[in-house]
């Protein structure tokens, strides 16, 4: 039976009244640098809707689903997605998703899973 870990999702705490996303973007940038060091350069998607272009509308665009702000990293055995999300018009958080893509050899799988994380 295959009972290996396949996906881990985590999210940061809610950041309130950060309409322009300055605090969230600073944390996102720091996490992105750390992930780049481990998994290589990521593929960035910072698509901001024309409707929500004002800096103070950053979270509103994410909340309405008109904008996206994420980076994906491809590792040998795991894909990682770092994103900024909004749960309300003035409340946002970052989210990390680790998607396990499988271990190629039949060595010590538990050790390899720890190395990925």
C-alpha positions, -999 to +999 in steps of 0.1 A: +000+000+000+012+035-009+009+056+022+036+082+014+032+118+020+020+135-013+012+171-005+017+196+022+000+230+024+008+257+049-001+293+052+012+322+071-008+342+096-033+368+083-019+402+077-046+429+082-048+463+066-019+457+042-039+468+012-009+474-010+006+441+001+039+456+013+043+433+043+032+403+024+054+410-006+084+414+017+078+380+033+071+365-001+104+378-014+124+364+015+107+330+011+112+331-026+150+336-022+152+307+003+133+284-021+154+295-050+185+285-031+171+250-026+151+244-058+166+268-083+150+298-100+112+296-100+086+306-126+069+338-115+033+348-122+025+382-110-006+390-130-024+421-116-058+429-131-061+462-149-092+468-127-072+467-095-039+485-106-038+511-078-013+500-052-039+502-025-061+477-044-035+449-045-054+426-020-088+435-035-076+421-069-065+389-053-097+386-032-119+390-062-099+365-082-089+389-109-052+389-100-027+362-091+007+364-074+027+332-072+059+315-081+064+278-088+097+259-082+105+225-097+127+202-077+138+167-086+112+151-063+089+179-053+072+209-068+067+240-046+043+268-051+046+301-031+016+325-034+000+355-018-038+351-012-065+373+002-093+360+024-110+394+026-106+428+009-080+439+035-067+406+048-041+385+031-016+357+038+011+338+020+007+301+012+033+273+005+024+241-012+048+212-015+037+186-040+056+154-039+063+139-073+078+106-063+111+090-054+129+074-083+149+047-065+138+023-038+163+035-011+154+048+023+122+067+014+116+082+049+151+098+047+144+112+013+111+127+024+128+145+052+154+159+028+127+173+006+111+192+034 
